[in-house]
Amino acid sequence: MARFPEVYKDKRYLAARAIVQQRDRGLCQRCRRMGKIKPGRNCHHIIELTEQNKTNPAIAFNPNNMELACAVS
């Protein structure tokens, strides 16, 4: 289960996720950096969401702070 479901249900997050999926062409960006091609299934926040920053739109809803990943660690 997601740590912050209120973020992942927010319309701003859903819009940002759609932008990221299109921008990243459905591919895992972590794998691409290692020369591999794998589908991206999860939209990952580069700067991790925390209790302190989950309401900050520049972190929670900014496509520049997101990338597709095949797995989220």
N, C-alpha and C positions, 0 to 999 in steps of 0.2 A: 504494500500500500504506500502511496505517496506521502511524504512527510507533511506537505502543506497543500491539502486538497483544495483549499480556498483559492490558491494561486492557479492551480491547474484547471479549475472550472471557470475562471475569469475570462470574459470575452477578449480582453487585451492579450492574455496569454495565448488563447486559441488563435487569434489573428497573427501574433508573432510566430507561433509554431508553424502556421501555414506558409509564412514567408521563408522561414528557415528550411522547411522541407523542399520548397521550390528552389531556393538558392543553392542548397547542398545537393540538389538533384537526386534526393532519396538515398544518398550514399553516406556511410559512416565516415566522418572526417578524421577520426583517430586512425582508422585503418588506412585511409588515403595517404596520411602523412608517412605511413610505413610502407607505401607502395602496394597496398592491397586494395581490392575492390570488394566491399561487402555492403549489403543494404543497411541503411540506418533505420532503426526501429524506434528509438527513443530520442526525444529532444532534451539535450543535456545543457544545464546552465554552466558556463565556464567559471564564473564566480559563483560558488555554491550558495544556494539559498539558506538563510539562517533566520532565526526568530528576529534578529535585529534588522535584517535587510529585506525580508519578504514583502514589505509594503513599499519598497523603493522601486518605482517604475523603471528606473535606469538599469536595474539589475533583474527584476522579476519579469519584465515584459519587453525587454530590449532584444531584438533579433541579433544584435552584435554581441550579445552575451550568451548566445545559444549556438549549439551545433548538434547535428544528428550523430548519434552513436549507436553501434550495434548492441552495446551493453552499457549499463550505467554502473560505475563502481563507486 
